[in-house]
Structures are given as structure tokens and as C-alpha cells.
Amino acid sequence: MLIDTHVHLNADQYETDLQEVIDRALEAGIDRMIVVGFDEKTIKRTMQLIDQYDFVYGVIGWHPVDAIDFNDDYYDWIKDLSKHPKIVAIGEMGLDYHWDKSPKNIQKEVFKRQIQLAKEVNLPIVIHNREATADVIEILKSENAQEVGGVMHSFSGSPETCDEVLMLNFMISLGGPVTFKNAKQPKEVAKHVPLDRLIVETDAPYLTPHPYRGKRNEPMHVKLVAEEIASLRGITYEEVAKQTTLNAERLFKL
């Protein structure tokens, strides 16, 4: 039993073989998957998938790269869709300073609005952070995001930053990079974070774990993430699978 807490089954990369991808995940013991929609197209597809599959849940929000496209109509739309019983969080939201499509001030404003939305509908939030850690933490604090809590998706920060976000009522999610040989910080965090505050993900079709790096990722590979964490911590895979599943169930009220 394992939950892939962040996967993009709504991506075009699965257009021709989605059922086979899902079947492989189920055969590998991945019994629930949380699909993340982050713009108009992927949100619509997320809503279809959560109605189609009993074991698929959804997260919907607006990605910081596309913050410049966000408007009041999208805010109201996401708020309305969030009433669906299988929508378990708002996101992925946050800041991304790697790409420059959306100016930083607009990203910050859209991030704050979505935290407010999450508080309004009483759902946790899923954070995307790329090269913007200090500003992400500042906004989480200023907007009292700890009231709803959530998860730092695909966490790539230091153990010290990990401690900061844990104090803000957030969990840490690790994915494929923890398996990369040169990924020093994710491995340190995997050993550092309390096991009851850790969840696992693939972010598939992206961030494929070793030894399949460079190929399309799939939710079945979340097992490789859990196995690597178990190895790093010196505990069994079963312990990691059991606790991260309980953590995901608690966070997303599954």
C-alpha cells in the first residue's frame, strides 16, 4: 500500500496509454493517486479523472509560472470545483523564479490569493517552490498559511529550511530526486525529517527516479522513492510505506 501524492495523469504524455500506466501502478501496490491540475486544461482533466477512477483524488490550483493568466473568473471556478468531495487540496501554488513568464509581483499576489481561497474552503495547500525559498516562507507566514497547512511538494531545500516549514504546519514530500546519486540535500532531508511528517510522490511524468532517469516517469515509480528513503534511514520499506500512507491520509483527509 502506497499513495503517490503528486502525479500529473492529466498530462499529454499519458494520452495514448493512461490505462496501462494506471494498471502498472496498481500492480506495484500504489493503491491511490492524487492528480494535480494547475491550469484550465489540466484542472478540467483532473475533474474527469476523479470521477472516472475510485482511487484517484484531485488537487486544483494555479501554477506560479502561469500566474499572469490568473483572474477572478478562475478564482471563482476553482473555488466552486473545490466543493467536489474528491478535491483534497488547493495547488500547486507558490513561486517559480526559474522561468520568467510571470513577473514576481504577480506570482506573489496570485500565491496570496490562493492561500486565502484555501482558508475559505478549508483545504490544505500544495506548494511549488523553485529558486524562491525565502519569499515562499515569508508569504506563508504573512498569510497565516499554518491555519490550513499543507505540503512542500518535491522539496529540494536544506534540513534547516525543512525545520522552518515543519513549524508552519507543513509536511515534506520527496520524489525522484532523492534517488539521484548527486542529490545531497534531498538525501539529507530524507534522513532528517520526522517520519510522521513525510509523504512521497513522483511528479510524473517528470523527475523520474534512478535507474529510469531520462525516461517518462509513472506513478508505479513512487515505490523506488520509498525504497530509497527506507535505505537512507536504515528502516524497512514497509515502515516507510505504512507511515507515509498514514500521513497522506491525515493531510488530505482520505
N, C-alpha and C positions, 0 to 999 in steps of 0.2 A: 504494500500500500504506500503510495507516494502521490503528492499533489504537485503538478507543475503550476506554480503560482503566477507565471507571467509568460504567455505564449501568444503569438500572432497567427493563429489558424485562419484569420481573416485576410492574410496576405496573399497577393497574386501568386507567390511561389508555390502555393498548395492548390492552385486552381484545378489541376488535372488529376491529382491523386490524394485528395484530402482524406477520403475514407480509409485508404491504405495506411496513411500516416497515423490516423486515429487508432486503427486496428493494431498497429505495431506498438503504440503507446500502451494500450490496454493489455496486450500480451506481456509487456515488460513490467506490469504491475502499477502503471500510472493510472489510477482509477478516477481522478478528477483533474480537469484542466481549466485554468482561468484565462480567458481570452481578453486581450486589451485592445479597445478601439480608441483611436487618438485623433481622428479627423472625420469628416462627414462620411466618406466611403467606408472606412473601417468600423465606425460605430454602427452603421446600418447592417453591415455583415455580422458584427458581434451579436446584434439583436436576433438575427436569423439563426445563428448557431446555438444560442442559449435556448431557443425554442425547439430546435431540432434534436438536441442531444441532452439527455437527463444529467449527464456527468460534466457538462460544460457550463461554467458560470462566466459572468462578464464584468469588466471594468470599463467605464467610459469616461472620457475627458478630452482635453485638448493639449496636443504636444507643443512644447515651447518653440520648436523650430517654426511651427505654423501659427504662432501667436498673432501675427499680423492679420491673419484671416478671421480671427475670432470676433464675434459680435453679440449683441443682445439676443438675437434670434437663436443662435447656437446655445447660449447660456440657458434660455428657457427650454429649448429642445432637450438638452442633456438633463436638466432638472426634471422634466416630465418623464423621460425614459428611465431615470434612476428609481422611479417608483416600482419598476418591474422587480418581482421578488428574487430574481436571479442576478440582479446587478448588485455586486458586493462591495464596490469601492468606486471612488471618483479618481480618474487619472488616465494615462500617465501625464502628470503636470510637473512643472518645475522650471528649470533654466538650462539652456544649452548655449554656451559661449563658443563652441567649436564652429558651428555654422552661423552665417551672418544674414540669413533671410529675414529674421525678425529682430528689430533693434532691442537692446537690453531693457530699456524703459518699458517697452510694450510687453516684453516677456514677463517682466516683474508684475505689471498690472494684471495680466491675464492669470498669472500664478495666484496672486492675492484673491482675485475674483473666484477662482475655483476652490480655494480653501474656504471662502465664505459659503459657496454653494454646498460643499461637503458638510459644513457645520449645519446648514439649513436642513439638509436631508438626512443628517446623522449617519454618514458613512465615512469609513476611513479613507485615507488618500494614498495614492501610489506616486512616488516621487521619481522623476527623471532629473539627474544632475550630471552635467558634463562641463568640466572646467569652470565650475561656478559655486564651489562648495561654501565659501564664506557668505555669499549672497543668499544661497538657499537657506542656510541655517538662520541667518538674520531675519528672513521673511517668515520662516516657520515660527520663530519666537515672537515677532511683532504681530502676527496674525493669530497667536494662541492656538496653533495647529495641534498642540498636545490634547486639546479637548476632544478631538476625534481620533488622533493617532494615525498610524498607517505603516508604510514600509518604504525603505530606501531601496528602490529596485536596482538590481545589478550593481551593488555597492562596490566602489573602487577606491574608497578613501582609506585613511590610516586607522589604526586601532584607537588613536586619540579622538579622531572625528567620529568613529563608531560610538565611543562613550558619550559624546555630545548628543548624538541623535537618539541614543537609547534613553537619555534623560528627558527627551522631548516626547516620550511615549511612542517611539517608532521601533519597528523591527528591522532587521538587516536581512536582505535577500542576496544570495550568492548564486552565480550562474557559471557558464562555461569557463570564464577567465580563471577561476580558482584551479582549474586543471592545467593551465598553461605553465610550462616549465619556468618561464621568466617572470611569472606574476607574483612578485614578492609580497605586495601588500594584501591582495585577496587571501593568500595563504596565511599570512599573519592574523588577519581578521577572522578567518575560519577557526583558528585556534583560540582566539581572544574572546569572541562574542559569547555570552551565556547561551547555552543550548536552547533554553526556553524562549529566546528572543530571535531565533534564526529560522528562516524559511529558504526554500530552494526554487530555482526557476531555470528555464532555458533561454528565454527571449527569442525563441525560434521564430523565424528561420535564421536569426543572426547568432553570433557568438558561439559557434559550435565548439563543444569541448574536445580536447585531445582524447583519442587519436584521430578524430574525424575533422579536425580543424581545416577550414578551407572548403568544406562541403556544406550543403544546406543542412541546417540544424532541424531537429524534430523533437517533440516532447518526450519521446522514449529516452532521449539522452540525459534527461534530468537525473536518471539513475547514476550516471557517471559523475555528476556533480556531488550527489550524496555520498557515493563511494569514496571520492577524493577527500571530502570533509571528514568522513569517518577515519580514513587513513591518517590525515593530519592530526586529528585529535586523539588517536590511539584508542578508538572505541569501535564497536561493530556497526556495520551498515544498518542493521535492524534498529539499533538505538537511534541513529540519525533519522531514518525513515519514520519511525514512530513519533519522535518528538517534533520534527518539522511538520508532520501532518497535523498533530495536535495544535501546534502554533498557528498554522494556516486556518484551521477550523475555528480557532478562537478569534483570530484577527478579522476574518471575513464572515464570521457567524454562519458557517456552513452546517 
